[in-house]
Amino acid sequence: MVKVIITAPKGKMGSLILKEAAGRPSLDVAGALGRPGADYIGTEICGVKVSGDLEQIIDQCDLVIDFSTVENSMAVLRSCVAHGKGLICGTTGFTDEQEAEFRKAAETIPMMRASNTSYMVNVLSKMLELGARALSGLCDIDILDMHDRKKKDAPSGTAKELGDSMAKAARLSPETDITYHSLRAGDISSTHTVFFTGFGERIEVTHRAYNWECFANGACEAARFMEGKGPGSYTMSDVIAGEMAL
């Protein structure tokens, strides 16, 4: 059983992950990390006590699951490194310098970066790699990501990851061979469509998340996968590969 701390227990993702994790016998939720000074600090959510100071509770866990803000995630990362704890981070929008800090941290702690923990999105990624290899040089590749108006980063982290995986599989440049488009409007739920457009024909592949529970479920599966892992950089593809090997 892996012991986890979950950040942002009142956030859109954090609240769902906490609810999902608290009901799983394979996970022991050792604590939750809230915003310092918030009125819910010291209370319990889903039977888990919320702290405003990660340093006070981090030694109770094996792993931190963090879907929060860039500023908070960097503080969580540094605490995990200092205490030798694993980290699953789903936050997006980091600078190049911050990304380098994550890569450096993976040399000393088990690390999973997952902008999208949906099981189906990560299966989709494998499908798209095949399409990119087969159609490379025969068509244009475009990715359209659609989200609610409050999402700040564009293109989305998921769109970038899908583009990177296709580019790597087909030896393409994610900057010049794949074009990204983003729409931020209303309350659109996470939607990603990849277009392979040739002459006289087109393939469109779409993933739509109708709610956020699929991401919470995937994050908990990732935590279960990370149990006992050594330092290194892991992905949701590793989680899927592990499930397929069972």
C-alpha positions, 0 to 999 in steps of 0.5 A: 500500500502506497502512502500519499499526500494530495495537494489542493483538496478544494481544487477541481482536480485535487478534490476528485483525486482525494475522494477517489483515493480515500475510497481505494484500499490500495492507497493510504491517504496520509494527508492533504495540503491546502492553501496556507491561511485557508479557512479549511486548514485543520479540518477534514475532507473525506476523512483526511486532515488538511494541513497548510504546511507540507514540511509538517506532514511530508515524512508521513508519505511515500508520494505526493500527488500534485495538481495545483499551480505552477508556484505551488508545484515548484515548492512541492517539488523542492520539498519532495527532493529534500525529503526523498519522496516521489511525486506525481505532478499534473500541473502545466504551464512551467517555464523552460528553467522550471522544466529543467528543475523537474528533469534534475529532480528525477535523478534523485526521486521517482517522478511522473509528469502527467498533464493528462492522467486519463487512461483513454488519452494515453491509449490514444497517444499510442494510436496516434504514434502509429498514424504519424509513422504511417502518414508522415510526409503524406499529410498535414498533422494538426492538433486542436485542443478545446477547454473552458475559458478559465484555462490559461495555457495554450496549447494544452499540456496534453496537446503538446504531449500528443504532438511530442509522442507523434514527432518522436515516433515519426521522426518529425519536428513538433515545432515545424511539422505539427500545427497547434490550435486552441479554443478557450470558451464557456465551460467546454470540457477537455477535448482534443482532436488530431487531424491527419489531412491529405488530398481528398481525404482526412482522418480525425481522432477525438478524445472528449472528457465528459467529466474530470473523474477519468483524470482522478481515476488515472492519477490514483492508478498512477500512484499505485504504479509508482509504489516501490519505484526508484528514482527516474522519470515515469509516464502514464504510458508506463502505467498502461504498459504495466496494466497490459503486462498483468 
